[in-house]
Amino acid sequence: MKPASLAFLAAAGLVLAACGPSGPAPALKAAAPLSTATVELREVDLTTSAEAVVEAVRQSTVSAQVSGRIVDIRFDVGDRVEKGAVILRIDERAASQAVAASEAQVREAEANLVNARASYERARQLLAQKFVSQAAVDKAEADFKAAESRMKATLAGAGAAATEKSFTTIVAPYSGVVSARHVQLGEMAAPGKPLFTGFDPTGLRVVATVPSAQVPAIQSGAKARIEVPSLGRWVEVKSITVVPSADPRTHTTQVRLDLPADAKGLLPGVFARAYFVTGRAPRLMVPREAVLRRSEVTAVYVVDAQGQARLRQVRLGTASDEKTVEVLAGLKAGERVALEPVKAGMAPAAAN
């Protein structure tokens, strides 16, 4: 036997030895069957949709009430702030001097009032002894009442100065989150200048703009749901409030939909879509995950009795929820559709 033949036989023996006593490696397992769902004809809520935006029920901008240089900023965008917490301080030296001056004026007014009261009492005693005239007593009484009035005015001025000084410390009006900071350390604050903007994340609502002609149907249904496409979430609405006015140019009305307190992850300004329930009717429904969109084509893979998946174009309707969507054409009740259209399209038995 030739050496080349011997080498070939030796290599073959090594391969057989590697396979072991159980023989050659087993073939690949057959592909798992496709997960399917049945197209159902069931009664669903009829809805009308409208574009909307999330906003905070409590959202405000804190502005300065006095002039002065900003000397302390304690929070920034995104920080959580508790009610009553100090968020910013303005230089209070000028306000402190005003308070000191008003306190000195109060002490002066107190001394004048004590003196005027004593003079009035002496005048009354001297009148009783016939040492002074009634005119002198009247003048003493007028001086006493004037001193009382000056004392009240001085106290009011002192209170105003103390209040003015308190405006140099800016506190949070409610617990919330800082959404914008409008000033920097060292800037000058002036009355009316915005300092911080914040909102309360525990109270959110969605504001939708709907045609005024749809308002009666929305009010009669009194039920709605919110879809947040960016989060892939659906949220139940707690209450619906129709704003009692309409835009005369667009003939639309705003509808406010209050969200529950446990609606996490939503922020003011996020786009949403409101679905208002206007009635109920039977509709052909298919799972959302079974729908395949290729460019302008909307289709599903229909699985027959032999397990073969065939692509079929469908037309969708407006009725939908977080799990199913309405089919207007292309399917009939009882047919099975693949829940994993991408996997169904890659299956050997699939027909496109």
C-alpha atoms as a printed R data frame, in Angstrom:
    type eleno elety resid chain resno       x       y      z
1   ATOM     1    CA   MET     A     1   0.000   0.000  0.000
2   ATOM     2    CA   LYS     A     2   1.271   3.420 -0.857
3   ATOM     3    CA   PRO     A     3   2.353   5.768  1.943
4   ATOM     4    CA   ALA     A     4  -0.245   8.360  0.840
5   ATOM     5    CA   SER     A     5  -3.013   5.773  1.255
6   ATOM     6    CA   LEU     A     6  -1.712   4.858  4.700
7   ATOM     7    CA   ALA     A     7  -1.740   8.498  5.746
8   ATOM     8    CA   PHE     A     8  -5.366   8.907  4.533
9   ATOM     9    CA   LEU     A     9  -6.467   5.810  6.503
10  ATOM    10    CA   ALA     A    10  -4.710   7.077  9.608
11  ATOM    11    CA   ALA     A    11  -6.456  10.438  9.370
12  ATOM    12    CA   ALA     A    12  -9.814   8.717  8.887
13  ATOM    13    CA   GLY     A    13  -9.152   6.617 11.967
14  ATOM    14    CA   LEU     A    14  -8.473   9.687 14.012
15  ATOM    15    CA   VAL     A    15 -11.763  11.234 12.880
16  ATOM    16    CA   LEU     A    16 -13.700   8.073 13.788
17  ATOM    17    CA   ALA     A    17 -11.994   7.938 17.154
18  ATOM    18    CA   ALA     A    18 -12.939  11.531 17.805
19  ATOM    19    CA   CYS     A    19 -16.566  10.719 17.062
20  ATOM    20    CA   GLY     A    20 -16.508   8.203 19.915
21  ATOM    21    CA   PRO     A    21 -18.560   5.060 20.362
22  ATOM    22    CA   SER     A    22 -21.828   6.874 19.784
23  ATOM    23    CA   GLY     A    23 -21.075   7.524 16.119
24  ATOM    24    CA   PRO     A    24 -21.183  10.818 14.252
25  ATOM    25    CA   ALA     A    25 -22.542  14.027 15.817
26  ATOM    26    CA   PRO     A    26 -26.352  14.319 15.769
27  ATOM    27    CA   ALA     A    27 -28.022  16.583 13.200
28  ATOM    28    CA   LEU     A    28 -29.376  20.021 14.182
29  ATOM    29    CA   LYS     A    29 -32.751  20.025 15.907
30  ATOM    30    CA   ALA     A    30 -35.783  21.006 13.908
31  ATOM    31    CA   ALA     A    31 -36.940  24.608 14.255
32  ATOM    32    CA   ALA     A    32 -39.347  25.232 17.139
33  ATOM    33    CA   PRO     A    33 -42.974  25.776 16.110
34  ATOM    34    CA   LEU     A    34 -44.115  29.375 15.779
35  ATOM    35    CA   SER     A    35 -46.048  31.038 18.590
36  ATOM    36    CA   THR     A    36 -49.472  31.972 17.288
37  ATOM    37    CA   ALA     A    37 -52.643  33.721 18.378
38  ATOM    38    CA   THR     A    38 -56.194  33.532 17.071
39  ATOM    39    CA   VAL     A    39 -57.881  36.477 15.392
40  ATOM    40    CA   GLU     A    40 -60.938  37.290 17.510
41  ATOM    41    CA   LEU     A    41 -64.189  39.119 16.906
42  ATOM    42    CA   ARG     A    42 -65.041  40.744 20.212
43  ATOM    43    CA   GLU     A    43 -66.755  43.783 21.623
44  ATOM    44    CA   VAL     A    44 -64.380  46.670 22.245
45  ATOM    45    CA   ASP     A    45 -64.544  50.348 23.163
46  ATOM    46    CA   LEU     A    46 -64.939  52.718 20.253
47  ATOM    47    CA   THR     A    47 -62.600  55.641 20.671
48  ATOM    48    CA   THR     A    48 -61.673  58.938 19.127
49  ATOM    49    CA   SER     A    49 -58.062  59.986 19.477
50  ATOM    50    CA   ALA     A    50 -56.368  63.343 19.891
51  ATOM    51    CA   GLU     A    51 -52.804  64.486 20.251
52  ATOM    52    CA   ALA     A    52 -51.895  65.712 23.710
53  ATOM    53    CA   VAL     A    53 -49.011  66.741 25.932
54  ATOM    54    CA   VAL     A    54 -48.177  65.957 29.544
55  ATOM    55    CA   GLU     A    55 -48.041  68.881 31.958
56  ATOM    56    CA   ALA     A    56 -47.737  69.320 35.716
57  ATOM    57    CA   VAL     A    57 -50.780  70.454 37.646
58  ATOM    58    CA   ARG     A    58 -48.483  72.516 39.876
59  ATOM    59    CA   GLN     A    59 -45.705  74.186 37.924
60  ATOM    60    CA   SER     A    60 -44.413  77.642 38.724
61  ATOM    61    CA   THR     A    61 -41.517  80.032 38.316
62  ATOM    62    CA   VAL     A    62 -40.127  81.617 41.471
63  ATOM    63    CA   SER     A    63 -39.101  85.253 40.920
64  ATOM    64    CA   ALA     A    64 -37.231  87.821 42.984
65  ATOM    65    CA   GLN     A    65 -39.171  90.419 45.012
66  ATOM    66    CA   VAL     A    66 -36.206  92.620 45.981
67  ATOM    67    CA   SER     A    67 -33.041  93.876 44.354
68  ATOM    68    CA   GLY     A    68 -29.628  92.546 45.323
69  ATOM    69    CA   ARG     A    69 -26.723  90.370 44.358
70  ATOM    70    CA   ILE     A    70 -27.258  86.593 44.446
71  ATOM    71    CA   VAL     A    71 -24.840  85.191 47.027
72  ATOM    72    CA   ASP     A    72 -26.002  81.582 47.467
73  ATOM    73    CA   ILE     A    73 -27.600  78.997 45.142
74  ATOM    74    CA   ARG     A    74 -28.330  75.634 46.751
75  ATOM    75    CA   PHE     A    75 -30.089  73.619 44.020
76  ATOM    76    CA   ASP     A    76 -29.766  72.942 40.313
77  ATOM    77    CA   VAL     A    77 -31.793  71.396 37.493
78  ATOM    78    CA   GLY     A    78 -33.072  67.923 38.344
79  ATOM    79    CA   ASP     A    79 -32.711  68.294 42.111
80  ATOM    80    CA   ARG     A    80 -35.534  67.266 44.400
81  ATOM    81    CA   VAL     A    81 -36.598  70.107 46.715
82  ATOM    82    CA   GLU     A    82 -38.765  69.791 49.799
83  ATOM    83    CA   LYS     A    83 -41.370  72.391 50.710
84  ATOM    84    CA   GLY     A    84 -39.879  75.267 52.725
85  ATOM    85    CA   ALA     A    85 -36.269  74.478 51.798
86  ATOM    86    CA   VAL     A    86 -34.002  77.455 51.076
87  ATOM    87    CA   ILE     A    87 -33.148  77.403 47.369
88  ATOM    88    CA   LEU     A    88 -31.437  80.795 46.949
89  ATOM    89    CA   ARG     A    89 -30.229  83.784 48.971
90  ATOM    90    CA   ILE     A    90 -29.878  87.441 47.963
91  ATOM    91    CA   ASP     A    91 -27.466  89.827 49.685
92  ATOM    92    CA   GLU     A    92 -29.417  91.098 52.705
93  ATOM    93    CA   ARG     A    93 -27.081  93.819 54.037
94  ATOM    94    CA   ALA     A    94 -29.163  96.702 52.672
95  ATOM    95    CA   ALA     A    95 -32.339  95.106 53.981
96  ATOM    96    CA   SER     A    96 -30.736  94.571 57.394
97  ATOM    97    CA   GLN     A    97 -29.821  98.263 57.577
98  ATOM    98    CA   ALA     A    98 -33.402  99.192 56.740
99  ATOM    99    CA   VAL     A    99 -34.643  96.930 59.529
100 ATOM   100    CA   ALA     A   100 -32.188  98.507 62.006
101 ATOM   101    CA   ALA     A   101 -33.356 101.991 61.020
102 ATOM   102    CA   SER     A   102 -37.006 101.072 61.411
103 ATOM   103    CA   GLU     A   103 -36.341  99.531 64.825
104 ATOM   104    CA   ALA     A   104 -34.668 102.768 65.950
105 ATOM   105    CA   GLN     A   105 -37.694 104.729 64.732
106 ATOM   106    CA   VAL     A   106 -39.946 102.408 66.741
107 ATOM   107    CA   ARG     A   107 -37.960 103.097 69.910
108 ATOM   108    CA   GLU     A   108 -38.178 106.836 69.256
109 ATOM   109    CA   ALA     A   109 -41.921 106.619 68.718
110 ATOM   110    CA   GLU     A   110 -42.319 104.615 71.913
111 ATOM   111    CA   ALA     A   111 -40.480 107.304 73.910
112 ATOM   112    CA   ASN     A   112 -42.593 110.087 72.376
113 ATOM   113    CA   LEU     A   113 -45.753 108.115 73.125
114 ATOM   114    CA   VAL     A   114 -44.772 107.625 76.766
115 ATOM   115    CA   ASN     A   115 -44.028 111.346 77.101
116 ATOM   116    CA   ALA     A   116 -47.288 112.357 75.411
117 ATOM   117    CA   ARG     A   117 -49.291 110.016 77.642
118 ATOM   118    CA   ALA     A   118 -47.655 111.422 80.762
119 ATOM   119    CA   SER     A   119 -48.266 115.023 79.627
120 ATOM   120    CA   TYR     A   120 -51.908 114.249 78.965
121 ATOM   121    CA   GLU     A   121 -52.363 112.681 82.415
122 ATOM   122    CA   ARG     A   122 -50.711 115.682 84.118
123 ATOM   123    CA   ALA     A   123 -52.903 118.084 82.191
124 ATOM   124    CA   ARG     A   124 -56.035 116.260 83.281
125 ATOM   125    CA   GLN     A   125 -54.906 116.375 86.940
126 ATOM   126    CA   LEU     A   126 -54.079 120.097 86.709
127 ATOM   127    CA   LEU     A   127 -57.463 120.782 85.129
128 ATOM   128    CA   ALA     A   128 -59.160 119.081 88.049
129 ATOM   129    CA   GLN     A   129 -57.276 121.494 90.379
130 ATOM   130    CA   LYS     A   130 -58.171 124.481 88.162
131 ATOM   131    CA   PHE     A   131 -54.485 125.183 87.364
132 ATOM   132    CA   VAL     A   132 -54.810 124.878 83.561
133 ATOM   133    CA   SER     A   133 -57.474 125.616 81.034
134 ATOM   134    CA   GLN     A   134 -59.514 123.133 79.041
135 ATOM   135    CA   ALA     A   135 -57.654 124.201 75.918
136 ATOM   136    CA   ALA     A   136 -54.350 123.017 77.390
137 ATOM   137    CA   VAL     A   137 -55.891 119.612 78.161
138 ATOM   138    CA   ASP     A   138 -57.285 119.354 74.649
139 ATOM   139    CA   LYS     A   139 -53.869 120.087 73.182
140 ATOM   140    CA   ALA     A   140 -52.238 117.470 75.421
141 ATOM   141    CA   GLU     A   141 -54.865 114.924 74.340
142 ATOM   142    CA   ALA     A   142 -54.296 115.722 70.666
143 ATOM   143    CA   ASP     A   143 -50.529 115.332 71.124
144 ATOM   144    CA   PHE     A   144 -51.107 111.945 72.807
145 ATOM   145    CA   LYS     A   145 -53.325 110.678 69.997
146 ATOM   146    CA   ALA     A   146 -50.848 111.901 67.384
147 ATOM   147    CA   ALA     A   147 -48.057 110.047 69.182
148 ATOM   148    CA   GLU     A   148 -50.200 106.892 69.162
149 ATOM   149    CA   SER     A   149 -50.747 107.212 65.417
150 ATOM   150    CA   ARG     A   150 -47.044 107.787 64.792
151 ATOM   151    CA   MET     A   151 -46.283 104.696 66.869
152 ATOM   152    CA   LYS     A   152 -48.635 102.553 64.773
153 ATOM   153    CA   ALA     A   153 -47.174 103.905 61.536
154 ATOM   154    CA   THR     A   154 -43.643 103.243 62.760
155 ATOM   155    CA   LEU     A   155 -44.533  99.680 63.737
156 ATOM   156    CA   ALA     A   156 -46.049  99.124 60.311
157 ATOM   157    CA   GLY     A   157 -42.870 100.457 58.694
158 ATOM   158    CA   ALA     A   158 -40.769  98.145 60.818
159 ATOM   159    CA   GLY     A   159 -42.941  95.216 59.800
160 ATOM   160    CA   ALA     A   160 -42.587  96.145 56.137
161 ATOM   161    CA   ALA     A   161 -38.800  96.344 56.499
162 ATOM   162    CA   ALA     A   162 -38.700  92.927 58.164
163 ATOM   163    CA   THR     A   163 -40.889  91.496 55.404
164 ATOM   164    CA   GLU     A   164 -38.628  93.048 52.776
165 ATOM   165    CA   LYS     A   165 -35.642  91.398 54.440
166 ATOM   166    CA   SER     A   166 -37.392  88.004 54.386
167 ATOM   167    CA   PHE     A   167 -37.649  88.291 50.599
168 ATOM   168    CA   THR     A   168 -33.875  87.910 50.378
169 ATOM   169    CA   THR     A   169 -34.277  84.243 51.316
170 ATOM   170    CA   ILE     A   170 -36.104  82.296 48.598
171 ATOM   171    CA   VAL     A   171 -37.829  79.124 49.771
172 ATOM   172    CA   ALA     A   172 -39.628  76.381 47.854
173 ATOM   173    CA   PRO     A   173 -43.416  76.942 47.855
174 ATOM   174    CA   TYR     A   174 -44.046  73.170 47.574
175 ATOM   175    CA   SER     A   175 -42.136  69.913 47.228
176 ATOM   176    CA   GLY     A   176 -41.051  69.238 43.674
177 ATOM   177    CA   VAL     A   177 -38.270  69.000 41.115
178 ATOM   178    CA   VAL     A   178 -36.247  71.875 39.668
179 ATOM   179    CA   SER     A   179 -36.783  71.993 35.901
180 ATOM   180    CA   ALA     A   180 -34.881  75.204 35.105
181 ATOM   181    CA   ARG     A   181 -32.421  77.578 36.794
182 ATOM   182    CA   HIS     A   182 -32.473  81.086 35.316
183 ATOM   183    CA   VAL     A   183 -29.641  82.782 37.240
184 ATOM   184    CA   GLN     A   184 -26.007  82.283 38.156
185 ATOM   185    CA   LEU     A   185 -24.102  83.019 41.341
186 ATOM   186    CA   GLY     A   186 -23.130  86.692 41.509
187 ATOM   187    CA   GLU     A   187 -25.853  87.998 39.194
188 ATOM   188    CA   MET     A   188 -28.097  90.881 40.210
189 ATOM   189    CA   ALA     A   189 -31.652  90.035 41.157
190 ATOM   190    CA   ALA     A   190 -34.450  92.501 40.500
191 ATOM   191    CA   PRO     A   191 -38.169  92.433 41.312
192 ATOM   192    CA   GLY     A   192 -39.883  90.132 38.838
193 ATOM   193    CA   LYS     A   193 -36.701  88.460 37.576
194 ATOM   194    CA   PRO     A   194 -37.201  84.661 37.244
195 ATOM   195    CA   LEU     A   195 -34.942  82.573 39.472
196 ATOM   196    CA   PHE     A   196 -36.101  78.946 39.383
197 ATOM   197    CA   THR     A   197 -38.807  76.924 37.635
198 ATOM   198    CA   GLY     A   198 -40.077  73.717 39.186
199 ATOM   199    CA   PHE     A   199 -42.986  71.293 39.171
200 ATOM   200    CA   ASP     A   200 -44.619  68.737 41.424
201 ATOM   201    CA   PRO     A   201 -44.179  65.259 39.828
202 ATOM   202    CA   THR     A   202 -46.926  63.729 41.980
203 ATOM   203    CA   GLY     A   203 -49.629  65.707 40.170
204 ATOM   204    CA   LEU     A   204 -49.598  65.279 36.388
205 ATOM   205    CA   ARG     A   205 -52.239  65.666 33.724
206 ATOM   206    CA   VAL     A   206 -52.530  65.446 29.968
207 ATOM   207    CA   VAL     A   207 -53.993  68.297 27.942
208 ATOM   208    CA   ALA     A   208 -55.567  67.304 24.629
209 ATOM   209    CA   THR     A   209 -57.002  69.554 21.936
210 ATOM   210    CA   VAL     A   210 -60.142  68.128 20.313
211 ATOM   211    CA   PRO     A   211 -62.657  69.461 17.761
212 ATOM   212    CA   SER     A   212 -65.517  71.202 19.538
213 ATOM   213    CA   ALA     A   213 -68.023  68.976 17.694
214 ATOM   214    CA   GLN     A   214 -66.646  65.931 19.554
215 ATOM   215    CA   VAL     A   215 -67.049  67.432 23.030
216 ATOM   216    CA   PRO     A   216 -70.634  66.100 23.626
217 ATOM   217    CA   ALA     A   217 -69.550  62.517 22.789
218 ATOM   218    CA   ILE     A   218 -66.502  62.837 25.050
219 ATOM   219    CA   GLN     A   219 -68.611  64.141 27.921
220 ATOM   220    CA   SER     A   220 -71.197  61.375 27.516
221 ATOM   221    CA   GLY     A   221 -68.516  58.666 27.468
222 ATOM   222    CA   ALA     A   222 -66.631  60.145 30.439
223 ATOM   223    CA   LYS     A   223 -63.834  57.604 29.978
224 ATOM   224    CA   ALA     A   224 -60.418  57.853 28.400
225 ATOM   225    CA   ARG     A   225 -56.970  56.278 28.246
226 ATOM   226    CA   ILE     A   226 -53.576  57.756 27.510
227 ATOM   227    CA   GLU     A   227 -50.871  56.286 25.295
228 ATOM   228    CA   VAL     A   228 -47.282  57.490 25.703
229 ATOM   229    CA   PRO     A   229 -45.520  56.318 22.506
230 ATOM   230    CA   SER     A   230 -42.025  57.245 23.695
231 ATOM   231    CA   LEU     A   231 -42.391  54.933 26.705
232 ATOM   232    CA   GLY     A   232 -44.630  52.308 25.102
233 ATOM   233    CA   ARG     A   233 -47.079  52.690 27.991
234 ATOM   234    CA   TRP     A   234 -50.809  53.069 28.479
235 ATOM   235    CA   VAL     A   235 -52.186  54.959 31.481
236 ATOM   236    CA   GLU     A   236 -55.737  54.979 32.815
237 ATOM   237    CA   VAL     A   237 -57.219  58.448 33.283
238 ATOM   238    CA   LYS     A   238 -58.458  59.416 36.741
239 ATOM   239    CA   SER     A   239 -60.839  62.183 35.688
240 ATOM   240    CA   ILE     A   240 -61.765  64.284 32.643
241 ATOM   241    CA   THR     A   241 -62.314  68.042 32.653
242 ATOM   242    CA   VAL     A   242 -63.513  69.868 29.551
243 ATOM   243    CA   VAL     A   243 -62.392  73.494 29.547
244 ATOM   244    CA   PRO     A   244 -65.602  75.570 29.195
245 ATOM   245    CA   SER     A   245 -64.336  77.633 26.261
246 ATOM   246    CA   ALA     A   246 -63.345  77.113 22.634
247 ATOM   247    CA   ASP     A   247 -60.802  78.655 20.301
248 ATOM   248    CA   PRO     A   248 -62.803  80.744 17.785
249 ATOM   249    CA   ARG     A   249 -60.069  80.427 15.139
250 ATOM   250    CA   THR     A   250 -59.534  76.653 15.197
251 ATOM   251    CA   HIS     A   251 -62.930  75.624 16.674
252 ATOM   252    CA   THR     A   252 -61.171  73.330 19.144
253 ATOM   253    CA   THR     A   253 -61.541  72.772 22.866
254 ATOM   254    CA   GLN     A   254 -58.976  71.734 25.455
255 ATOM   255    CA   VAL     A   255 -59.652  68.655 27.564
256 ATOM   256    CA   ARG     A   256 -57.675  68.003 30.739
257 ATOM   257    CA   LEU     A   257 -57.140  64.406 31.806
258 ATOM   258    CA   ASP     A   258 -55.827  63.905 35.327
259 ATOM   259    CA   LEU     A   259 -53.380  61.027 35.730
260 ATOM   260    CA   PRO     A   260 -53.077  58.813 38.821
261 ATOM   261    CA   ALA     A   261 -50.336  59.562 41.330
262 ATOM   262    CA   ASP     A   262 -48.561  56.265 40.541
263 ATOM   263    CA   ALA     A   263 -47.941  57.244 36.886
264 ATOM   264    CA   LYS     A   264 -44.153  56.989 37.094
265 ATOM   265    CA   GLY     A   265 -41.679  57.995 34.419
266 ATOM   266    CA   LEU     A   266 -43.768  60.793 32.891
267 ATOM   267    CA   LEU     A   267 -42.391  64.314 32.591
268 ATOM   268    CA   PRO     A   268 -43.995  67.609 31.572
269 ATOM   269    CA   GLY     A   269 -43.755  68.237 27.846
270 ATOM   270    CA   VAL     A   270 -43.838  64.560 26.802
271 ATOM   271    CA   PHE     A   271 -46.010  63.830 23.770
272 ATOM   272    CA   ALA     A   272 -49.048  61.633 24.420
273 ATOM   273    CA   ARG     A   273 -52.137  60.469 22.601
274 ATOM   274    CA   ALA     A   274 -55.544  60.537 24.272
275 ATOM   275    CA   TYR     A   275 -58.235  57.974 23.396
276 ATOM   276    CA   PHE     A   276 -61.754  58.997 24.414
277 ATOM   277    CA   VAL     A   277 -64.363  56.238 24.659
278 ATOM   278    CA   THR     A   278 -67.526  57.071 22.686
279 ATOM   279    CA   GLY     A   279 -69.284  53.652 22.662
280 ATOM   280    CA   ARG     A   280 -68.876  49.863 22.219
281 ATOM   281    CA   ALA     A   281 -69.160  47.608 19.162
282 ATOM   282    CA   PRO     A   282 -67.841  44.226 17.859
283 ATOM   283    CA   ARG     A   283 -64.509  44.503 16.067
284 ATOM   284    CA   LEU     A   284 -61.968  42.059 14.603
285 ATOM   285    CA   MET     A   285 -58.869  42.287 16.796
286 ATOM   286    CA   VAL     A   286 -55.313  41.013 16.305
287 ATOM   287    CA   PRO     A   287 -52.370  41.173 18.747
288 ATOM   288    CA   ARG     A   288 -50.126  44.207 18.251
289 ATOM   289    CA   GLU     A   289 -46.972  42.109 18.286
290 ATOM   290    CA   ALA     A   290 -48.188  40.142 15.258
291 ATOM   291    CA   VAL     A   291 -48.273  43.220 13.018
292 ATOM   292    CA   LEU     A   292 -45.299  43.680 10.694
293 ATOM   293    CA   ARG     A   293 -44.610  47.021  9.018
294 ATOM   294    CA   ARG     A   294 -42.366  47.159  5.966
295 ATOM   295    CA   SER     A   295 -42.154  50.656  4.527
296 ATOM   296    CA   GLU     A   296 -45.767  51.455  3.562
297 ATOM   297    CA   VAL     A   297 -46.974  47.857  3.832
298 ATOM   298    CA   THR     A   298 -48.739  46.578  6.955
299 ATOM   299    CA   ALA     A   299 -49.022  42.797  7.138
300 ATOM   300    CA   VAL     A   300 -49.160  39.711  9.342
301 ATOM   301    CA   TYR     A   301 -47.964  36.135  8.895
302 ATOM   302    CA   VAL     A   302 -50.962  33.784  8.739
303 ATOM   303    CA   VAL     A   303 -50.153  30.252  9.902
304 ATOM   304    CA   ASP     A   304 -52.178  27.450  8.261
305 ATOM   305    CA   ALA     A   305 -53.025  23.988  9.608
306 ATOM   306    CA   GLN     A   306 -49.703  22.577  8.345
307 ATOM   307    CA   GLY     A   307 -47.723  25.217 10.238
308 ATOM   308    CA   GLN     A   308 -46.708  27.187  7.154
309 ATOM   309    CA   ALA     A   309 -46.582  30.970  7.564
310 ATOM   310    CA   ARG     A   310 -47.674  33.169  4.696
311 ATOM   311    CA   LEU     A   311 -47.367  36.932  4.586
312 ATOM   312    CA   ARG     A   312 -50.696  38.707  4.125
313 ATOM   313    CA   GLN     A   313 -51.298  42.425  3.837
314 ATOM   314    CA   VAL     A   314 -53.903  43.891  6.222
315 ATOM   315    CA   ARG     A   315 -55.568  47.238  6.840
316 ATOM   316    CA   LEU     A   316 -55.777  48.393 10.444
317 ATOM   317    CA   GLY     A   317 -58.533  50.422 12.092
318 ATOM   318    CA   THR     A   318 -58.613  52.941 14.912
319 ATOM   319    CA   ALA     A   319 -59.867  50.723 17.755
320 ATOM   320    CA   SER     A   320 -56.940  49.561 19.855
321 ATOM   321    CA   ASP     A   321 -55.532  49.045 23.311
322 ATOM   322    CA   GLU     A   322 -52.114  48.201 24.731
323 ATOM   323    CA   LYS     A   323 -52.299  44.573 23.472
324 ATOM   324    CA   THR     A   324 -54.529  44.433 20.382
325 ATOM   325    CA   VAL     A   325 -55.416  46.486 17.319
326 ATOM   326    CA   GLU     A   326 -58.428  46.458 15.000
327 ATOM   327    CA   VAL     A   327 -58.220  44.837 11.551
328 ATOM   328    CA   LEU     A   328 -60.513  46.216  8.863
329 ATOM   329    CA   ALA     A   329 -59.473  43.954  5.966
330 ATOM   330    CA   GLY     A   330 -57.172  41.026  5.224
331 ATOM   331    CA   LEU     A   331 -58.143  38.627  8.029
332 ATOM   332    CA   LYS     A   332 -61.179  36.778  9.299
333 ATOM   333    CA   ALA     A   333 -62.118  35.483 12.724
334 ATOM   334    CA   GLY     A   334 -60.555  32.155 13.702
335 ATOM   335    CA   GLU     A   335 -57.373  32.476 11.625
336 ATOM   336    CA   ARG     A   336 -54.044  32.096 13.373
337 ATOM   337    CA   VAL     A   337 -51.275  34.695 13.104
338 ATOM   338    CA   ALA     A   338 -47.625  34.426 14.126
339 ATOM   339    CA   LEU     A   339 -46.707  36.450 17.202
340 ATOM   340    CA   GLU     A   340 -43.085  36.717 16.025
341 ATOM   341    CA   PRO     A   341 -43.365  37.983 12.440
342 ATOM   342    CA   VAL     A   342 -39.595  38.361 11.978
343 ATOM   343    CA   LYS     A   343 -39.003  34.762 13.035
344 ATOM   344    CA   ALA     A   344 -41.917  33.614 10.900
345 ATOM   345    CA   GLY     A   345 -40.409  35.335  7.851
346 ATOM   346    CA   MET     A   346 -37.088  33.530  8.399
347 ATOM   347    CA   ALA     A   347 -38.714  30.098  8.722
348 ATOM   348    CA   PRO     A   348 -38.017  27.729  5.756
349 ATOM   349    CA   ALA     A   349 -41.733  27.156  5.167
350 ATOM   350    CA   ALA     A   350 -42.601  30.847  5.078
351 ATOM   351    CA   ALA     A   351 -43.980  32.230  1.850
352 ATOM   352    CA   ASN     A   352 -43.740  35.943  1.215
